[in-house]
């Protein structure tokens, strides 16, 4: 998990519906300001100078009252206990800081020096800023985040529709054995764009906390039948020994890299030239076979291992399918019938 993704995971403890959020919101509305460190690591405790050692359970009211004092508050790593209050934090002054104001400068330096989450509540600007390492984030109002989440959901719905249509077109080409590398890379490009938008919405859901239930429900509904499609397509056409490493390489591409089909082609194990993109490729059949009801992945693996590609599976007789480990006569007939129905349905959908 990338560093910024890890920080978003930590934001769950700061989301609406949590005691910490309630305490921060009270401090913000009272315009008293505050400096809070979440973490009781040795690196943090070395910076603590003076104040009161409390070590009591964290309650929103307690946090609010203690923030009325000028010093910083130190919480345990799980934010469930208040360890120190009204303490002075003394970070290394040589650590660069581009913030204005003593509180924000201290927060940024403590975050960089300790690697822990530091929260600065501005008395004058009335905003909450979170620091961790070199990462900085300003907590927005729930209404603002909710508006962005709804806008992202609308975008996801449009991208998902385009992705689904490209999958239908790819399936039609696979059944006719007419797939080129361009067709595959285009589908993978759209798959990754959908995944990136979905993860952006997931970040909003994390920040919304208890206010994000409806957004999460909509996200899960939109992603229910598309979540693993991209990986199965990649598995169908990847050449090389390390599938997981290549898939990770594709997932880590930014939006600019995804616009270049040659980059996606390289991740698949092919060349990145225009000539390479025009070459014909054959599907192994993982994605199509996964659509047949009650056909487990181990059986699909055996089918691919035995027949190599989808077209050979389609041409196989019931007797040949029956010989594959995990497949009896009944399942062999179900596979033949399932492939026939899928082909008919795909050809109909591709012409709508």
C-alpha positions as CSV (number, residue, x, y, z in Angstrom):
1,X,0.0,0.0,0.0
2,X,1.4,3.4,-1.0
3,X,2.0,6.0,1.7
4,X,-0.9,8.2,0.8
5,X,-3.2,5.2,0.9
6,X,-2.0,4.3,4.3
7,X,-2.8,7.8,5.5
8,X,-6.3,7.5,4.3
9,X,-6.7,4.3,6.2
10,X,-5.6,6.3,9.4
11,X,-8.3,8.9,8.6
12,X,-11.0,6.4,9.6
13,X,-10.3,7.4,13.3
14,X,-10.9,11.0,12.3
15,X,-14.1,10.5,10.4
16,X,-17.6,11.6,11.4
17,X,-19.2,9.2,13.9
18,X,-16.0,8.8,15.9
19,X,-15.3,10.3,19.3
20,X,-12.1,12.0,18.0
21,X,-14.0,13.7,15.3
22,X,-16.6,14.9,17.8
23,X,-13.8,16.4,20.0
24,X,-12.1,18.0,17.0
25,X,-15.3,19.5,15.8
26,X,-16.0,21.0,19.2
27,X,-12.6,22.6,19.3
28,X,-13.1,24.0,15.8
29,X,-16.4,25.5,16.6
30,X,-15.1,27.0,19.8
31,X,-12.2,28.6,17.9
32,X,-9.7,27.8,20.6
33,X,-7.2,26.1,18.3
34,X,-5.2,23.0,19.2
35,X,-2.2,20.7,18.5
36,X,-2.7,17.0,18.8
37,X,-0.3,14.1,18.2
38,X,-1.7,10.6,17.7
39,X,1.1,8.2,18.7
40,X,3.0,7.2,21.8
41,X,6.2,6.0,20.1
42,X,9.6,6.7,21.6
43,X,10.2,9.3,18.8
44,X,7.1,11.3,19.9
45,X,7.8,11.0,23.7
46,X,11.4,12.3,23.2
47,X,9.8,15.6,22.0
48,X,7.5,16.0,24.9
49,X,8.6,18.8,27.3
50,X,6.6,19.6,30.5
51,X,2.8,19.6,30.7
52,X,0.7,17.0,32.5
53,X,0.9,13.3,32.3
54,X,-2.8,12.3,32.4
55,X,-3.1,8.8,30.9
56,X,-6.9,8.7,30.9
57,X,-9.6,7.5,28.6
58,X,-10.3,9.9,25.7
59,X,-13.7,11.5,25.6
60,X,-14.7,14.3,23.2
61,X,-15.5,16.6,26.2
62,X,-12.1,16.0,27.8
63,X,-10.3,16.7,24.5
64,X,-12.2,19.9,24.1
65,X,-11.5,21.2,27.6
66,X,-7.8,20.3,27.5
67,X,-7.4,22.1,24.1
68,X,-8.3,25.4,25.9
69,X,-4.7,25.3,27.3
70,X,-1.9,26.5,25.0
71,X,0.1,23.3,24.9
72,X,-0.1,20.2,22.8
73,X,-2.1,17.0,23.5
74,X,-0.6,13.6,23.0
75,X,-2.9,10.6,22.4
76,X,-2.1,6.9,22.2
77,X,-1.6,5.3,18.8
78,X,-5.3,4.1,18.7
79,X,-6.5,7.5,19.9
80,X,-8.4,5.9,22.8
81,X,-6.3,7.5,25.6
82,X,-5.1,11.0,26.4
83,X,-1.5,10.6,27.6
84,X,-0.2,14.2,27.9
85,X,-1.8,17.6,27.9
86,X,-0.5,21.2,27.9
87,X,2.9,19.9,26.8
88,X,5.5,21.7,24.7
89,X,6.7,19.8,21.6
90,X,10.3,20.5,20.7
91,X,11.1,19.1,17.2
92,X,14.3,19.7,15.3
93,X,14.3,23.3,14.1
94,X,16.5,22.4,11.2
95,X,13.6,20.4,9.6
96,X,12.3,22.6,6.8
97,X,8.7,23.9,7.2
98,X,6.8,26.1,4.7
99,X,3.9,26.7,7.1
100,X,3.0,30.0,8.7
101,X,2.3,30.2,12.4
102,X,4.1,28.5,15.2
103,X,1.4,25.8,15.7
104,X,1.4,24.7,12.1
105,X,5.2,24.8,11.8
106,X,5.5,22.6,14.9
107,X,2.9,20.2,13.6
108,X,4.7,19.8,10.3
109,X,8.1,19.3,11.9
110,X,6.8,16.8,14.5
111,X,5.1,14.8,11.7
112,X,8.2,14.7,9.6
113,X,10.5,13.8,12.5
114,X,8.3,11.1,14.0
115,X,6.2,9.8,11.1
116,X,3.1,10.0,13.3
117,X,-0.2,11.8,12.6
118,X,-0.2,15.3,13.9
119,X,-3.4,17.5,13.9
120,X,-3.3,21.2,13.9
121,X,-6.5,23.2,14.5
122,X,-6.2,26.8,13.3
123,X,-7.8,29.3,15.7
124,X,-7.8,32.1,13.1
125,X,-8.6,30.2,9.8
126,X,-10.9,27.8,11.5
127,X,-9.6,24.7,9.6
128,X,-8.2,21.3,10.7
129,X,-4.9,20.2,9.0
130,X,-3.5,16.8,9.3
131,X,0.2,16.0,8.8
132,X,2.1,12.7,8.6
133,X,5.6,12.5,7.2
134,X,5.7,14.7,4.1
135,X,1.9,14.3,3.7
136,X,-0.5,17.1,4.4
137,X,-4.3,17.1,4.3
138,X,-7.0,19.7,5.2
139,X,-10.2,18.2,6.5
140,X,-13.1,19.6,4.5
141,X,-16.7,20.0,5.7
142,X,-18.9,16.9,5.3
143,X,-21.1,18.7,2.8
144,X,-18.1,19.5,0.5
145,X,-16.8,15.9,0.6
146,X,-20.3,14.5,0.0
147,X,-20.7,16.7,-3.1
148,X,-17.4,15.5,-4.4
149,X,-18.3,11.9,-3.7
150,X,-21.6,12.2,-5.6
151,X,-19.8,13.9,-8.6
152,X,-17.3,11.0,-8.6
153,X,-20.1,8.4,-8.5
154,X,-21.7,10.0,-11.6
155,X,-18.3,9.9,-13.3
156,X,-17.8,6.3,-12.3
157,X,-21.2,5.3,-13.7
158,X,-20.3,6.7,-17.1
159,X,-16.8,5.1,-17.2
160,X,-18.3,1.8,-16.0
161,X,-20.8,1.9,-18.9
162,X,-18.0,2.4,-21.4
163,X,-15.9,-0.4,-19.8
164,X,-18.8,-2.8,-19.9
165,X,-19.4,-2.1,-23.6
166,X,-15.7,-2.7,-24.3
167,X,-15.9,-6.0,-22.4
168,X,-18.9,-7.1,-24.5
169,X,-17.0,-6.2,-27.7
170,X,-13.9,-8.1,-26.5
171,X,-16.0,-11.2,-25.7
172,X,-17.5,-11.1,-29.2
173,X,-14.1,-10.9,-30.7
174,X,-12.9,-13.8,-28.4
175,X,-15.7,-16.1,-29.6
176,X,-14.7,-15.3,-33.2
177,X,-11.0,-15.6,-32.5
178,X,-10.3,-12.1,-33.9
179,X,-8.7,-10.3,-30.9
180,X,-5.8,-7.9,-31.4
181,X,-3.5,-6.5,-28.7
182,X,-5.2,-3.1,-29.2
183,X,-8.5,-4.6,-28.1
184,X,-7.0,-6.0,-25.0
185,X,-5.0,-3.0,-23.9
186,X,-8.1,-0.7,-24.5
187,X,-10.2,-2.9,-22.1
188,X,-7.4,-2.9,-19.5
189,X,-7.0,0.9,-19.9
190,X,-10.7,1.4,-19.1
191,X,-10.6,-1.1,-16.3
192,X,-7.9,0.8,-14.5
193,X,-9.6,4.1,-15.0
194,X,-12.7,2.6,-13.4
195,X,-10.6,1.2,-10.5
196,X,-8.9,4.6,-9.9
197,X,-12.2,6.4,-9.7
198,X,-13.6,3.7,-7.4
199,X,-10.6,4.1,-5.1
200,X,-11.1,7.9,-5.1
201,X,-14.6,7.4,-4.0
202,X,-13.4,4.9,-1.3
203,X,-11.2,7.7,0.0
204,X,-14.3,10.0,0.3
205,X,-16.2,7.2,2.1
206,X,-13.3,6.9,4.6
207,X,-13.4,10.6,5.3
208,X,-17.2,10.7,5.5
209,X,-17.3,8.0,8.2
210,X,-20.9,7.4,9.4
211,X,-22.1,10.0,6.8
212,X,-20.8,7.9,3.9
213,X,-23.1,4.8,4.2
214,X,-25.2,5.7,1.1
215,X,-22.1,6.5,-0.9
216,X,-20.6,3.1,0.0
217,X,-23.7,1.3,-1.0
218,X,-23.8,3.0,-4.4
219,X,-20.1,2.2,-4.9
220,X,-20.5,-1.4,-4.1
221,X,-23.5,-1.7,-6.4
222,X,-21.6,-0.1,-9.3
223,X,-18.5,-2.3,-8.8
224,X,-20.2,-5.6,-7.9
225,X,-19.8,-7.1,-11.4
226,X,-16.7,-5.3,-12.6
227,X,-14.3,-5.6,-9.7
228,X,-12.3,-8.6,-11.0
229,X,-13.0,-8.3,-14.7
230,X,-9.7,-6.4,-15.4
231,X,-7.6,-8.9,-13.6
232,X,-9.2,-11.8,-15.5
233,X,-8.5,-10.1,-18.8
234,X,-4.9,-9.5,-17.8
235,X,-4.6,-13.2,-16.8
236,X,-6.1,-14.2,-20.2
237,X,-3.4,-12.4,-22.2
238,X,-0.3,-12.0,-20.0
239,X,2.9,-13.6,-21.2
240,X,5.7,-14.1,-18.9
241,X,6.3,-15.9,-15.6
242,X,5.4,-13.3,-12.9
243,X,1.8,-12.4,-13.3
244,X,1.4,-10.7,-9.9
245,X,4.4,-8.4,-10.4
246,X,3.2,-7.4,-13.9
247,X,-0.4,-6.7,-12.6
248,X,1.1,-4.5,-9.8
249,X,3.0,-2.6,-12.4
250,X,-0.2,-1.9,-14.3
251,X,-2.1,-0.9,-11.1
252,X,0.7,1.6,-10.2
253,X,0.5,3.4,-13.6
254,X,-0.8,7.0,-13.3
255,X,-3.4,8.4,-15.7
256,X,-0.8,9.7,-18.2
257,X,0.8,6.2,-18.5
258,X,-2.7,4.6,-19.0
259,X,-3.3,6.9,-22.0
260,X,-0.4,5.2,-23.7
261,X,-1.6,1.7,-24.8
262,X,2.1,0.8,-25.4
263,X,2.8,1.0,-21.7
264,X,-0.1,-1.4,-21.0
265,X,1.2,-3.7,-23.7
266,X,4.6,-3.8,-22.0
267,X,3.0,-4.7,-18.7
268,X,1.3,-7.6,-20.5
269,X,4.8,-8.8,-21.7
270,X,4.5,-7.6,-25.3
271,X,6.4,-4.8,-27.1
272,X,5.1,-1.2,-26.9
273,X,5.3,-0.3,-30.6
274,X,2.3,0.3,-32.9
275,X,3.2,-2.9,-34.8
276,X,3.0,-4.9,-31.6
277,X,-0.5,-3.5,-30.9
278,X,-1.8,-4.8,-34.2
279,X,-0.8,-8.4,-33.6
280,X,-3.4,-11.1,-33.1
281,X,-3.7,-12.7,-29.6
282,X,-5.7,-15.5,-28.2
283,X,-7.6,-15.6,-24.9
284,X,-6.8,-18.3,-22.4
285,X,-10.5,-18.2,-21.4
286,X,-10.4,-17.4,-17.7
287,X,-12.8,-14.5,-17.9
288,X,-15.4,-16.2,-20.2
289,X,-15.3,-19.5,-18.3
290,X,-15.7,-17.6,-15.0
291,X,-19.2,-16.5,-16.3
292,X,-20.4,-20.1,-16.4
293,X,-22.5,-20.8,-13.3
294,X,-21.1,-23.1,-10.6
295,X,-17.7,-23.5,-12.3
296,X,-15.0,-23.1,-9.7
297,X,-11.7,-21.5,-10.5
298,X,-9.6,-24.7,-9.8
299,X,-11.6,-26.4,-12.6
300,X,-11.1,-23.4,-14.9
301,X,-7.4,-23.6,-14.2
302,X,-7.4,-27.3,-15.2
303,X,-9.3,-26.4,-18.4
304,X,-6.8,-23.7,-19.4
305,X,-3.9,-26.0,-18.5
306,X,-5.3,-28.8,-20.7
307,X,-6.6,-26.8,-23.7
308,X,-4.3,-23.7,-23.6
309,X,-6.9,-21.2,-25.1
310,X,-10.6,-20.5,-25.3
311,X,-11.1,-21.5,-28.9
312,X,-9.8,-25.0,-28.2
313,X,-12.1,-25.3,-25.1
314,X,-15.0,-24.4,-27.3
315,X,-14.1,-26.9,-30.0
316,X,-13.6,-29.7,-27.4
317,X,-16.1,-32.5,-27.3
318,X,-18.0,-33.5,-24.2
319,X,-15.7,-36.6,-23.9
320,X,-12.6,-34.5,-24.1
321,X,-13.9,-32.1,-21.4
322,X,-14.9,-35.1,-19.3
323,X,-11.3,-36.2,-19.2
324,X,-10.2,-33.0,-17.5
325,X,-9.7,-33.4,-13.7
326,X,-12.7,-32.1,-11.8
327,X,-15.1,-32.4,-14.7
328,X,-17.6,-35.2,-15.1
329,X,-20.1,-35.7,-17.9
330,X,-22.8,-33.5,-16.3
331,X,-20.3,-30.6,-15.8
332,X,-18.9,-31.1,-19.3
333,X,-22.4,-30.7,-20.8
334,X,-23.0,-27.6,-18.6
335,X,-19.7,-26.1,-19.9
336,X,-20.7,-26.7,-23.6
337,X,-24.2,-25.3,-23.0
338,X,-22.9,-22.3,-21.0
339,X,-20.4,-21.4,-23.7
340,X,-23.1,-21.6,-26.3
341,X,-25.4,-19.3,-24.4
342,X,-22.7,-16.9,-23.6
343,X,-21.7,-16.7,-27.3
344,X,-25.3,-16.0,-28.4
345,X,-25.8,-13.4,-25.7
346,X,-22.6,-11.6,-26.5
347,X,-23.3,-11.5,-30.2
348,X,-26.7,-10.0,-29.4
349,X,-25.3,-7.4,-27.0
350,X,-22.5,-6.4,-29.3
351,X,-25.1,-5.4,-31.9
352,X,-27.4,-3.4,-29.7
